[in-house]
Structure formats: C-alpha cells, structure tokens
Amino acid sequence: MKIGLYFGSFNPVHIAHLIVANHILNESDIEKIWFVVSPQNPFKAESNLLNEYHRLHLVKLATEDDNRIKASDIEFNLPKPSFTTTTLAYLKERNPEHEFCIIMGSDSFQNLHKWKNYEVIVKEYDIYVYLRPGFEVTNHVNAKLHIVDAPLLQLSATRIRQSIKEGKSIRYLVPDNVREEIEKGGYYKK
C-alpha cells in the first residue's frame, strides 16, 4: 500500500491540513495518509508546543470518521528532536509491505536541504508538495517531486493559537470536535 506521511507539529491540526490530505487522497496514487505528530521538530521552539499527547488526541478527533487517514505517534518513542530520516528508516524496517512517501508544503520543501540526511530522503522517497502562498517550488535537491495543486488556504496554527489567546472564535478553522476539546482543555490560552 502507498502511504503518504504528513509530518507536522499539528499545533493544532486545522481544516487546511485536512483539506490538503483529502485532496491528495482524491487526486493522487496515495492510498492512505498518516499524520505523523512530531513531539519536537528540530526547527521549532518546544516551549510553544502543546503536549504531544494532546496534539495527537486532537488529530485523532479530527480524522476519526475517515478510515483513509490515521494519526501516528511513531515519533513519540524515537529520539528527540524528531528527524524525518530516522522515522523513515524505522517505518521502512517495521513495515516492508508498504511504500512510504512524504507530503509537505512548499515552505517546508524550500528548507529540505537543511534537514538531517536529506540526500537519503530525496534519493529513496517520493515527495508530494502542495503549494503555499509565497513559496515557489524549485527542485535544487533533485527530489522525486510531485506537485499537488491542492486548494490554497491562508490558515496557520500560529494564527489559530493567537486567536485563542485573544478570545476570538476558531469556529470553521478547526473541526468542531477539535474546537470543543481545545475549549474544554483550556489549550493555548497562555
């Protein structure tokens, strides 16, 4: 089975993540998508992150009605910070029956050359890139690239967290059950 790995902090997961995943499942040869919740991205400050188990729970809530999408905690038991190359090697060893590929935004693709062992990633894995406003795709790393023309939404987890801090509504930005859990848990208020 061809599985797309959608790595992210998902701090929190939002509608744009889900729209991209749905579009890729509908318009490519990827059969399932795993949202790989990263406990600690080497490029992001840990202090801004909601606990990884809460973030995983929110992704599970967001995707619970879609059997094509799975929330994955695979990186929770791997060394931190989370390096994609380590996760890919682990998954490939444990799941030889699957073909894994990577899903990322064009903003992340621009920084791929800064990733640990990126040469191995571009040599061994297909990369599906969805366009983000203001981030052109130039394949300087010779990746096996698939450009995905997913619907563009200028929505970010940072903006959602800021709205919560300011007491603004996040209705329609995240699934209702995710919004309810964020409100119930008092997440992102500080």
C-alpha positions in Angstrom: 0.0 0.0 0.0 1.2 3.5 -0.8 1.1 5.6 2.4 1.7 9.4 2.5 3.4 10.6 5.6 2.3 14.0 6.6 4.7 15.2 9.2 3.9 18.1 11.5 3.6 19.6 14.9 -0.2 19.9 14.3 -0.3 22.6 17.0 -3.3 22.4 16.5 -4.5 20.4 13.5 -6.8 22.5 11.4 -9.1 22.5 8.4 -6.3 23.3 5.9 -4.3 20.2 6.9 -7.5 18.1 6.4 -8.3 19.7 3.0 -4.8 19.0 1.7 -4.9 15.4 2.9 -8.4 14.8 1.3 -7.3 16.4 -1.9 -4.1 14.3 -2.1 -6.1 11.1 -1.4 -8.6 12.0 -4.1 -6.1 13.2 -6.7 -3.0 11.0 -6.4 -2.0 7.4 -6.2 -1.6 7.6 -2.4 -4.0 5.2 -0.7 -3.7 6.3 3.0 -2.2 9.2 4.8 -0.6 9.0 8.2 -0.5 12.3 10.2 2.8 11.9 12.0 2.7 14.1 15.1 6.2 15.3 15.8 6.9 15.6 19.6 9.7 18.1 18.8 10.5 19.5 15.5 14.2 20.5 15.4 13.3 23.8 13.7 10.6 24.8 16.2 10.8 26.0 19.8 9.5 23.4 22.2 8.1 26.0 24.5 5.3 26.9 22.0 4.1 23.3 21.7 1.0 21.8 23.4 1.9 18.4 24.9 2.3 15.9 22.2 -0.3 13.5 23.6 -2.9 16.4 23.5 -1.9 17.2 19.9 -2.2 13.5 18.9 -5.6 13.3 20.5 -6.7 16.4 18.5 -5.5 14.8 15.3 -7.4 11.6 16.2 -10.6 13.6 16.8 -10.1 15.4 13.5 -9.7 12.3 11.5 -11.8 9.7 13.4 -14.5 9.5 10.7 -12.1 8.9 7.8 -10.5 5.5 7.6 -8.1 6.7 4.9 -6.3 8.9 7.5 -4.5 7.7 10.6 -3.0 9.7 13.5 0.5 8.3 14.1 2.6 8.6 17.3 5.5 6.8 15.8 8.0 9.6 16.7 7.0 9.5 20.4 9.3 6.6 21.0 12.1 7.7 18.8 15.0 10.0 19.9 14.2 13.7 20.2 14.3 16.0 18.4 12.4 14.2 15.6 14.4 13.7 12.4 12.4 12.6 9.4 15.3 10.4 8.2 15.2 8.4 11.4 11.4 8.0 11.3 11.5 6.8 7.7 14.2 4.2 8.4 12.2 2.9 11.4 8.9 2.7 9.4 10.6 1.1 6.4 12.1 -1.6 8.6 8.9 -2.3 10.5 6.5 -2.1 7.5 8.3 -3.5 4.5 5.0 -4.3 2.8 4.2 -0.5 2.5 5.6 2.1 0.1 6.1 5.3 2.0 6.2 8.8 0.6 6.3 12.3 2.1 3.7 15.1 2.0 4.9 18.7 2.7 4.1 22.3 1.9 6.3 24.2 -0.5 7.5 26.3 2.5 9.0 23.1 4.1 10.3 21.9 0.7 12.4 25.1 0.4 14.2 24.1 3.6 14.7 20.4 2.8 18.4 20.9 2.1 18.8 21.8 5.8 17.3 18.5 7.0 19.5 15.8 8.5 20.5 13.3 5.8 18.2 15.0 3.3 20.2 13.3 0.5 18.9 9.9 1.6 15.3 11.2 1.7 15.3 12.6 -1.8 17.0 9.5 -3.2 14.7 6.9 -1.6 11.3 8.6 -1.3 8.8 10.4 -3.5 7.8 13.8 -2.2 4.4 15.3 -2.7 4.5 19.1 -2.4 1.4 21.2 -2.0 1.8 24.9 -2.8 1.8 27.5 -0.1 1.4 31.2 -0.9 4.7 33.0 -1.3 6.8 29.8 -1.6 7.9 28.8 -5.1 8.9 25.2 -5.7 12.5 24.9 -7.1 13.9 21.4 -7.1 17.5 22.2 -6.2 17.9 18.8 -4.3 16.9 16.6 -7.2 13.9 15.1 -5.4 11.4 12.7 -6.9 8.8 15.5 -6.8 5.0 15.5 -7.3 3.4 19.0 -7.3 -0.1 18.8 -5.8 -2.5 21.6 -6.8 -4.4 21.5 -3.6 -6.8 24.3 -2.6 -5.0 27.2 -1.1 -6.0 28.4 2.4 -4.0 31.1 4.2 -4.5 29.4 7.5 -1.9 28.6 10.1 -1.7 27.0 13.5 0.1 30.1 14.7 -2.9 32.3 13.7 -5.3 29.9 15.4 -3.3 29.9 18.7 -3.2 33.7 18.6 -7.0 33.9 18.1 -7.5 31.6 21.1 -5.2 33.8 23.2 -7.2 36.9 22.2 -10.5 35.2 22.9 -11.6 35.1 19.3 -13.6 32.3 17.7 -11.8 29.5 15.9 -15.1 28.0 14.6 -14.7 26.8 11.0 -10.9 26.9 11.3 -10.7 23.5 13.1 -13.3 20.7 13.1 -16.0 21.2 15.7 -14.9 18.3 17.9 -11.3 19.7 17.9 -12.6 23.1 18.9 -14.7 21.7 21.7 -11.7 19.7 23.0 -9.4 22.8 22.9 -12.0 24.8 24.7 -12.7 22.1 27.3 -8.9 21.7 28.0 -8.2 25.4 28.0 -5.5 24.8 25.4 -3.4 27.7 24.0 -4.9 30.3 26.4 -1.5 31.4 27.9 
